[in-house]
Amino acid sequence: MKNIIQWLLCLLPIAALAQDKGVHFEQGLTWQQVQAKAKAEHKYIFMDCFTTWCGPCKYMSAQIFPQEAVGDLMNANFINVGVQLDTTDSDNEEVKSWYAAGHDIAKEYGIMAYPTFLIFDQNGKLVHRIVGAAQTGDEFIAKAKEALDPAKQYYPMLAKYKAGQKDSAFLYNLAMAALHAYDDKTGSQIANDYLATQSNIYTPKTLNLLQAFTQSSKDKGFQIMLQNPEKVDAVLGKGVAENGVNRIIFYEEVVPVLFNRYAPIAGEPNWNKLKDSVQLKYPAKANEVIAYSKVLFYMNRQQWNDFGPAIVAYMKSYGDNVSQGNLNEYAWTVFQNCSDENCLQSALEWSKRSFEKEQNPAYMDTYANILYRLGRKDEAIEWEQKAMDLVVNEAEKKGYQQTLDKMKAGEKTWN
């Protein structure tokens, strides 16, 4: 099953549709008028900062904001306004009227990801930030309720921190709030302050926080995962430390060489030279990092004849620690692009592993499709039906039904 982000990108564009139910977004008001209305009605301001090219933004507009329960909460407690932060030739006068205010808002509040939802109090003061789309209405409602709770609003909490509040529980909650607000720089400092209060960092709560703020080899968590992987894995699960370390090594040591847009590689990389370079800093990690790099390089270049052997070799040596999500992604990519039967058989094994512990219809769909490409039609139909039966969303279920119909008709289900 295709990654959910691909699915989100296929949804209908954002449209300013009048709707009886769902979130009511103000039209025809300036930013100053929105603030005045919020003050008069004693409500918070909810600002949806989006772009026309943002798939998750489109998903929120098409699937979340129209929901009645979402609208009931938002309309009762907020003055809601949508602000488009890119410009297009088809922008109407309403969008154009917000160009200047939108530019100032994006600059003042450092909006770097979309969608970003800003929450202001009735006086127009920023109190909270939510970044990223919610997958369900209930998830969004939970986040919106947090935005209404002064004890959980990020910026008032941050003010208390700057004023000197540093107890352990407060620091933990503030660090997580910073993470959700995409305030990584501040969050890292707060997380370090929290760690200083802990006599034992090898607990689920502390290690999860540490992992969330470990994005480079300079972060404290990197050395902890590198030097003590057994202790980390004993708490968080097998392979967590190794995967975290390898990801950072890959981005710092390999990406600048293989994926440098200013100095693209024309032919085959010098893998031995790259391996030697990684080995200088991380001798125990070089082989695995290079094996993984080959997989991503060939996938990115769509060199499928090279990708097949590379992914099989990588999984044979290092597949024990691959996550369920990556197992599914690798299996799906092989299914779509590799015709070699041995490669498909390997992918079938990875796919089966991806849902052994917990049934996932998307992963089961991948398994059914590989079975089908291997010529095991009856088994494929059986598994696709099982996958579809687990899907609750009717719109999503249509995709499974289309695949099932193709299988029954003997048509290709791959590109």
Summary of the structure (lengths in Angstrom):
residues: 415
radius of gyration: 24.4
end to end distance: 12.9
largest distance: 68.7
contacts: 1238
relative contact order: 0.05
helix: 62%
strand: 6%
